[in-house]
């Protein structure tokens, strides 16, 4: 076993978008960072979804110098329409929203975002990406400074960073090895998304339809296509994938009439092997704490959630921004985690409140009153503008702005 000296400010475990953005921000601030990724290679070719990145998150990417590159390969959204059981209940244009940092949202393929982050990190000599590296042990007591034991193709090594940051997903190894108790709640609501050609005149808009048993979301995707999302009972998704695509086209057109223009006869006649699609099982993750000594959890490791409301990647990238600020301040303040603790006192209740809205809407427990679809819509402005108390961080306001 080789013993590596404590040469890095942070070891970031997981090379997803949040982990890579955190490494980039710390590297740009002059800190040495090691990113550990268990997979031996990062595949930037497979379809991995294209979440909507809201203006507040795009502001974070803009400050990191990535917005132009990300925008070039994204679908643009400038307006939206919300309907509940066939009646339109809301219309909005981003440009009309108060204090919006950018007048649009983007549907960004995760692979494109990861690629842009990897390119930027590759220019920083202080950031090292180690593929095929698995964390096997966290040494040290709970609440104290931990060391990592890492196994890779060259053997087993000990790393002693100032911070260990778990960005390794809803089934986080870092979280488990740190012994942080965690509730993992699987949803039985099915999720299916697929890509179809955009009809003429669709424009830069997103449409959302709620019925008693469906949530149908349609939005621009790169390449003059639409990504259509269907959230319903898992059994209905399974049945749809076992039947001709035309049957689902009919079901979704009944819920969202404007999709009739999407499912032209030649599109509806396709087989599932001709329609790029994904079926995803979502979980809610809620650890007892996000910070334990020098171990910090962000992104899905701290708060995996359902796709309903579209905040998973947004909150994760926002986490990377405040975590970078907190780690930089700790390095300048003798390792103090005071700023991180201050942020977490604000952040955890906000994120858990959003998770609770998802849970009670999508999977009420026995004895709970089930909300009908469209009766518990997420609060839209915090999704677009970010958590009110932390907006100074997203806007780049100088130190001390949080009080």
DOFIKOL-736383 format. One record per atom (N, C-alpha, C): z, y, x. Coordinates in steps of 0.1 Angstrom, whole numbers, plus 5000, padded with zeros to 4 digits. Atoms other than C-alpha are relative to their C-alpha. Layout:
ZYX;...
//
This chain:
500049885009;500050005000;500050125009;500049874992;499050345015;500850104993;499249905005;501250645011;499450135002;500749874999;499550975004;501050114999;499149885001;501351305011;499850084988;500049925012;502151544983;499050125002;500949904996;498951744988;499450074988;500749945011;497951834952;501050064990;499249945011;499352064925;500149914988;500050085012;498351824898;499149885002;500850125002;497051474892;499750004985;500550005014;494951484860;499549864998;500450145003;494651134845;499150004988;500950005010;491551104825;498950115002;501049914998;488151264830;499150034988;500649955012;487351354795;499950165000;500249865000;486551714785;501350085003;498849934998;490151834784;500549995014;499650024987;491051684817;499250075010;500949934991;487951814834;500250155000;499949855001;488452164820;501350045007;498849974993;492052164832;499950005015;500350014986;490952054867;499250125005;500849894997;488352324867;500850135001;499249875001;490752604857;501050005012;499050004989;493352494883;499250025013;500849994988;490652454910;499550145002;500549864999;489252804903;501250095004;498849924996;492852934907;500549975014;499750024986;492952794942;500949885002;499150124999;494952474935;499349875003;500650134997;494252124948;500449914988;499850085012;493751884919;499349865003;500650135000;493051504918;499849964986;500350055013;491351374887;499849855002;500150154999;491850994882;499349954987;500750065012;489450814859;499949855002;500050154999;489850444852;498649945001;501350065000;486150384845;499350025013;500649994987;484050314876;498850105000;501149905001;481250554863;500250084987;500049925012;480850834838;498650004994;501350015006;478050764814;499750124992;500449885007;476351084803;498849984991;501250035008;473550914783;500449954986;499750065013;475350734754;500450114990;499649915010;475850904721;501550004998;498650005001;479451014719;500550114990;499649905010;479451264690;499750145005;500249864997;478951634688;500950084991;499149935008;482051804675;499650154999;500249855002;481952164662;501150075009;499149924992;483452394688;500150144994;499849885007;484952694671;500050125010;500049884991;484753054684;501150015010;498949994991;488153044699;499949915012;500350104989;487252734720;498950055008;501149954992;483952884730;500450125009;499549904992;485853184742;500749955013;499450064989;487852954765;498949955010;501150044992;484552804778;499350125006;500749884995;483053154782;500850055012;499149964989;486053254804;499849915012;500250094989;485352944825;498650005005;501349994996;481753044829;499049894996;500850115004;480352754810;499250024987;500549985013;479252904777;498549994999;501550005000;475552964785;499549865002;500550144998;475052614798;500349914988;499750085011;476852454769;499150044988;500849955012;475052674743;498549965001;501450034999;471652584757;499749864994;500250135005;472052224746;500849974988;499250025012;473952274714;499350044987;500449955013;473352324677;500850124996;499249885003;474352674664;500350014985;499549985013;476352744633;500450154998;499649865003;476553104619;500650024986;499549995014;477553034583;500449874995;499650135006;479152774561;500250014985;499850015014;479452664525;500949884997;499050105004;482252464509;499949984985;500050035014;481952284476;501049894997;499150105005;484452084456;499649954987;500550075012;483251834430;498950084993;501249945005;479952004427;500050154998;499949865002;481252364425;500350075014;499849934987;480952604455;501250094999;498849935000;484352744463;500150105011;500049904989;483652934495;498750015007;501149984991;480953084516;500550105011;499549914990;481453254549;498950015011;500849984988;479553404579;501050035011;499149984988;481253394613;500150155003;500049864995;480253754620;500950084991;499249925009;482253874590;501549975001;498650044999;485553704600;500750105009;499349904992;488253944614;500349965014;499750024986;488553964652;499449875005;500650134995;486253664657;499550035014;500449974986;485653634695;498549985002;501550024999;482053514690;499549974986;500450015014;479953524658;499349864997;500650135003;479053154658;500949895006;499550134994;480252794664;498949925005;501150094994;478352524682;500449854998;499950145000;477852154677;499649965014;500250034986;478152034713;500149855003;499950144996;477351674724;501149995011;498950024990;480451554743;499449975013;500550034987;478251414770;499450125007;500449884994;476651754776;501150085005;498849924995;480051924778;500649945012;499550074988;481251664802;499150025012;500949984989;478151704823;500150145006;499949864995;478552084825;501350015008;498749994993;482252044835;499949935014;500250074987;481351784862;499250085010;500849924991;478752014876;500850115006;499149894996;481252304878;501049955010;498950054991;483952084894;499449965013;500750044987;481451954920;499950115010;500149894991;481352304934;501350045006;498649964995;485152324941;500549905010;499550104990;486252164973;501549964998;498650045002;489852154961;500249904989;499950105011;489151924932;499349875004;500650134996;488651554939;500049914987;500250095012;487351314912;500049865006;500050134995;488250954919;499849904988;500450105010;486450694897;500649865003;499450134998;487750344892;501450005004;498649994996;491350454897;500949994989;499150045011;493950304875;501550035004;498649984998;497550434873;500849884995;499250125004;499850134873;501550024999;498649985000;503250284877;500350155001;499449874997;505150614874;501449975005;498750024994;508150604897;500850124998;499049905002;511250804890;500649994986;499350005012;513650864862;499450094990;500449915011;512851014828;500550145002;499649864998;512951394830;500050055014;500049964986;512751394868;498550005005;501449994994;509751434891;499549865003;500550144999;507551124890;498950005011;501150034991;505250974916;499149904993;500950095005;502150784907;499649895009;500650114992;501050444919;498749974994;501450015004;497350414917;499249895007;500850114995;495050114922;498550034999;501549985001;491350154931;499449905009;500750104992;488749974951;500449995014;499550004986;490450074984;501449955001;498650055000;493849934974;500950074991;499049935008;497050074960;500650115008;499649884993;498250424968;501150064992;499049925007;501250644960;499650155001;500349865000;500551004950;501250084995;498849925003;503151274948;499650154996;500449875004;501751574929;501150084994;499049925007;503751864915;500049964985;500150035014;502451774880;499149884998;500850115005;501151454864;499650044986;500549965013;498951544834;499349884993;500750105007;498051274809;499050054991;501149965009;494651344794;499249874997;500750135000;493850974790;500049934986;500450055013;493450944752;501249954992;498950035010;495350824721;500849885004;499250114995;496450504738;500350035015;499849954987;497550694769;500949915009;499250074990;498750494799;501150085006;499049914995;500550794813;501250014991;498949995010;502550834781;500849875000;499350135001;503450464780;500949985013;499350024988;504450454817;501250095001;498949904999;506550764813;501149964990;499050045009;508450584785;500350104989;499849905011;507850854759;499749934987;500250065013;508350714724;499050074992;501249945006;505250764703;499849924987;500550065012;504250704667;498550014999;501550015001;500650584663;499749964986;500350035015;499350594627;498549984999;501550025003;495950434620;499750044986;500549965013;493950584592;499149894994;500950105006;492250354567;498850074994;501249935005;489750624558;498949975010;501150034991;486350524572;499350135004;500849894995;484250764593;498749955005;501350034996;480550744598;499250135002;500949894999;478150994613;498749955005;501350044996;474450974619;499150125001;500949904997;471451184630;498749984992;501250005008;468451274608;499250135004;500849874997;465551534612;500550114990;499649895009;466551874599;498850044992;501149965009;464451984569;499650155003;500449864998;462452314571;501050094993;499149905007;464652614564;501449985000;498550035001;468052454569;500750115007;499349894994;469052724594;501249965007;498850024993;472252774613;501249994991;498950005010;474552664586;500649865000;499350135002;477152394579;500449994985;499650025014;477752244544;501149904999;498950095002;480952074533;500149974985;499950045014;481251874500;501249904999;498850095004;484451724486;499749954986;499950065013;484351474458;501449934999;498750075000;487251254446;500149895010;500050114991;486250984471;499250025012;500949984988;484051144497;500250145006;500249884994;483851414522;498750005008;501450004994;480251494533;499850135008;500149884991;479651734562;498649995006;501350004994;476151834574;499950135008;500149884991;475452064604;498949985010;501050014990;472852144630;500449935012;499850084988;472451924660;498850035009;501249974991;470251974691;498849924997;501250085002;466651874689;499550014985;500449985013;466052014654;500449894991;499450105008;468251754638;501250044993;498749985007;471251734615;500949885004;499050104999;474451544621;500750004986;499450015013;475751414588;501249915002;498850074999;479351304586;500549954986;499550055013;480751084558;501449945002;498750054999;484451024554;500449954986;499650065013;485550784526;500849875003;499350134997;487250444522;499349915010;500550084990;486750214551;499049894994;500850105006;485349944528;498650054996;501349955004;482650174515;499150035012;500849994988;481550254551;499449875004;500550144996;481349884559;498949954991;501050055009;479349814528;498750085002;501249924998;476950104535;499249955012;500650054988;476249974570;499349864998;500650135002;475449634556;498950004990;501049985010;473049774530;498850085006;501149914995;469649954534;500550155001;499749864998;469950314547;499750084987;500449935012;468250434515;501150004990;498950005010;471350334494;501050115004;499149894997;473550564514;499450134998;500749885002;470950834513;500250054985;499849965014;471250824475;501450044997;498649965002;475050824475;500350145005;499749874994;475251124498;499350114993;500749905007;472551314479;500750034987;499249975012;474651274447;501250095003;498849924996;477651424465;499650145005;500549874994;475651694483;498550024997;501449995004;472451784465;499050055010;501049954990;470951984493;499549905010;500450104991;470651664513;498749934994;501350065005;467751564490;498850045009;501149964991;465551764513;500149945014;499850074987;467051584543;499449864999;500450145001;466351234530;498749994993;501450025004;462651264526;499749854999;500350155002;461050924516;499849935014;500250074987;460050854552;501349995008;498750014993;463550924564;500949894993;499250105008;465350724536;499549865002;500650134998;463050434543;500449935013;499750064987;464350384578;501149894999;498950104999;466550094588;501150065009;498949954992;469950144605;499749995015;500350014986;468450034638;499150125004;500849884997;466250354636;500850134998;499249885003;469050594627;501250005010;498849994991;471450694655;501350024992;498749995008;474950644641;501249955007;498750054995;478550584649;501049984989;498950025009;481450434630;501250005009;498849974992;484850554643;501249974992;498650025005;488450444637;500950115006;499249894995;490750744639;501549964999;498650015000;494450744647;500750135001;499149894997;497250994646;501049965010;499150024989;499351014677;501050115000;498949905000;502751184677;501149965010;498950034990;504951154709;501250084997;498849935001;508551254709;500050135007;500149884992;507751514735;498750005008;501249994993;504751644754;500350035015;499649964986;506651744786;501349925003;498950084996;508951504805;500150025015;499949974986;510051634839;498750065005;501349954995;506751684858;498849934993;501150075007;504751474833;499750084987;500449925011;502751674808;498849934992;501050065008;500651534779;499250114993;500849915008;497651724764;498949924994;501150075006;494751644742;500449884991;499750115009;494651314724;501249925005;498850064995;497451184747;501250064993;498949935007;499651434729;499950014985;500149985014;498251464695;498649954994;501250055006;495251244686;500150024984;500049975015;494151324650;498749954994;501250045007;491551244624;498950115002;501149904999;488151424625;500050104989;499949915012;488951584591;500550145005;499649874995;489051954599;499550045013;500849984988;487251914632;500850075011;499249934990;490152014655;500449925012;499650084989;490451724679;499650065013;500449954987;488351854707;500450145002;499649864999;489052214699;501550015005;498649984995;492852174703;500249945014;499950064986;492351954734;499650105011;500549904990;490252224752;501050125001;499049895000;492752494741;501249965008;498850054992;495552274755;499750025015;500349994986;493752274789;500250145005;499949864996;493752654789;501550045002;498649964998;497552694783;500749915010;499450094990;498352394805;499750065014;500449944987;496452554834;500850125003;499249884998;498252884829;501549965003;498650044997;501652704828;500249945014;499950064987;500952504859;499950105011;500249894990;499752804878;501350085001;498749925000;502952994868;501149925006;498950084994;505152704878;499850005015;500250004986;503552694912;500550135007;499549884994;504353054917;501550034998;498649975004;507853024903;500949885004;499250114995;509252734924;500049884992;500150125008;508152464900;500650014986;499449985013;509752614869;499049974989;500950035012;508352484836;500450094988;499649915011;509752774816;498850044991;501149965008;506352894805;499449894991;500550125007;505152544795;501049974988;499050025010;508352504775;499950104989;500149905010;507852834757;498749984992;501250035007;504252744748;500249884991;499950135008;505252394736;500950034987;499249975011;507952544713;499150064989;500949945010;505052724695;498949904997;501250085002;502252464700;500349874992;499750145006;503952134689;500150014985;499950005014;504952244654;498650044993;501449965006;501452404648;499149884999;500950115000;499552094658;500649894991;499450105009;501951854640;499950044985;500249965013;501652064609;498549974995;501450045003;497852014610;499949854998;500150145002;498251644615;500649964987;499450045013;500551624585;499150034989;500949975010;498051804564;498949894999;501050115000;495451534575;500649884994;499450125005;497851254568;500249994985;499750005015;498951354533;498750014992;501349995007;495351434524;499249875000;500850114998;493751124538;500749864997;499250125001;496550864537;501450024996;498649985005;499550944515;500749875000;499250125000;502350704518;500649974986;499450045014;504050514488;501050114996;499149905004;505850774468;499650145001;500549874998;503951064480;498950034990;501149965010;501651264456;498750015008;501249994993;498151204468;499250134995;500849885003;496151534470;498549954997;501450025002;492651524455;499250075010;500949944990;489851594479;499750154996;500349865003;489351974482;501250084996;498949925005;492852064470;501050035012;499149974989;494452064505;499150045012;500949974989;491752234526;500750075011;499449944989;492652334561;499950155000;500049864999;493552694567;498950045011;501249984992;490152814581;500250095012;499949904990;491153124601;500649945013;499550054987;493452944626;499149905007;500950094993;490752684632;498950085007;501049924994;488252964640;500550085012;499449904991;490553204658;501149945009;498950054992;493152974672;501450034995;498749985005;496852954667;500450145003;499749854999;498053314660;500950035012;499049964989;500953314685;499449985014;500650034986;498753184714;498750075002;501349934998;495653404708;499950085012;500149934987;496553624738;499549915011;500550084989;495953324760;498549974999;501450035001;492553244746;499250135003;500749874997;491553614749;500150055014;499949964986;492653634785;500950125002;499149884999;495353894779;500949985012;499250024988;497453954811;501349944998;498750075000;500653774819;501150094993;498949935007;503653864797;499650034985;500449975014;501553894765;500749924989;499350085010;503453614748;501450044998;498649955002;506653814751;501049945009;
//
